[in-house]
Amino acid sequence: MPPHDVHPAVAEAREISAEMRLVTRALKAAHGEHGNSDHLTAGVAGRAAASHAADLEVLRGRLVSLDSDPSARSAVIAALEERARVLRMAAQARVEERRLIELRGQADAIVAGAAASGRALTASERLRITKLRAEAERSHTPDWQDGITSAARRDGVLDALGASRIRDAKRELDDGLLLTEQMRGIIAEALPALRRGDPVLLVGETGGAKTALAEHLSRNGVRREPELVSGYGDITSAQLIGSHELRADGGATTSVFVPGPLLRAMTEGRPVILDEINAMPAEFLKRLNRILQLRPGDELGVQEDLGRRVRVAPGFAILATANEQTPHRYRGLERLSAELVNRFGANGYRVHYPDSGRPFEEFPVENGLIAAAAVADDHGELPSGISVDALARVARAAFISQQVFAGAHGPGFGDYVGTEQEIDGRPGLEESVLAPRTLVAILQKVSRSAGAVSLDLALSRFIESIMHPGDRRVLALILDGQGFRLP
């Protein structure tokens, strides 16, 4: 229902416009299916396209009818003019927000450039950084706020601003990583080291975007496509560094050395991501101790290729990720030796879940933004099939599960920890969590199902797939507390 102060003609025009966007998308999809399908499917698509085209004409007719009524036409024009003012103000606000982010980014870039060159900041650089950061932190009332003359206009600007933020978050999420304050901080600090060729270690709980952060650092920071190696217990040094293979050559069989991903990255000047490094065997980790000491310009004797010397090209660096080491989860993981961890020096970063440290009773803003970005369209608008309230509730459920999984003690934590777990010092969730990537997958399943799958049903499927009975009970309790009714 529209607010009581919205003219009925304006409400109808909005309804028609929203439906026209849906029908237009359906029509384009039907045309695509018609041209890329077999005869039978193409016939169905053709009939669907004709139906959508007819619906579009009906909607256009309704708009023409509204336009022919002077009173309705005047109300719609006034609403459009007000909407244009609101959008301009929201755009100004967003420009100001982005400017402050850009100022901080410029300061970080100056530091990164100097650090990558292995030199100290000049006096002018220090002054420039101080000015940039002071301007980014300066508190002032933006000019656009002078135009807020009513509660309705204020709410309109906030709605438009929210849609813009969601749109930006969607682009970031589609690109692989939502740039929260935590992520921006790690990126700003890790990039100088990475550009020098120093190794970087990212440690955290499952699903916390460690791998996505490593890929972002490589692609957007170093601007090189990384080699990605997923850790598992049976992987060998030869598989990572390279091995000899028999090849047919002019009727004869010869032995040819084929470089592995680590050696390729080293010689081509690209980062290599060692994902879940603590799932790799001790044999390789011992070899890695030496490799972690290498920097661009150094040489490595390749044992697998008769000791051939290989020079490390600029751009090579190691990005390693590791899951938390606890006695109750991540079975099959090795504890990283102190010697290995020391090779990363001060370039080890703990990647926390979104909203980490926030009290249980507060709304988890970052999880909320992830939830909205997962289902929003390219305009930053949310689908009609998932309410804002449902998104808020599932974001809060995800946040609570993440904090319980990470053992973030605080008010509310005890509600999800049994007596036995409390005595043993174990977290309330041992193997399963509604992590950010899981939250995105569940919401996208719902939004892309054309109404066939409800959020309650998708969440129940997630709960049913959990093998640990205690985790099923705790997660069901969390979801029930947020008002979800699991079948």
Buried (B, 14 or more C-beta within 10 A) or exposed (E): EEEEEBBEBBBBBBEBEEBBEBBBEBBEBBBEBBEEBEEEEBEEBBEBBEBBEEBBEEBEEBBEEBBEEEEBBEBBEEBEEBBEBBBBBBBBBBEBBEEEEEBBBBBBBBBBBBBBEEEEBEEEBBEBBEEBBEBBEEEEEEEBBEBBEEEEBBEBBBEBBBBBBBBBBBEBBEBBBBBBEBBBEBBBBBBBBBBBBBBBBBBBBBBBBBBBBBBBBBBBBBEBEBBBBEBEEEBBBBBBBBBBEEEEEEEEEEEEBBBBBBBBBBBBBBBBBBBBBBBBBEEBBEBBEEBBEBBBEBEBEBEBBEEEEBEBBEBBBBBBBBBBEEEEBBEEBBEBEEEBBEBBEEBBBBBBBBBBEBEBEEEBBBBBBBBBBBBBBEEBBBBEBBEEEBBBBBBBBBBBBBBBBBBBEEEBBEBBBBEEBEEEEBBBBBBBBBBBBBBBBBBEBBBEEEEEBBBBBBBBBBBEEBEBEBBBBBBBEBBEBBEBEBE
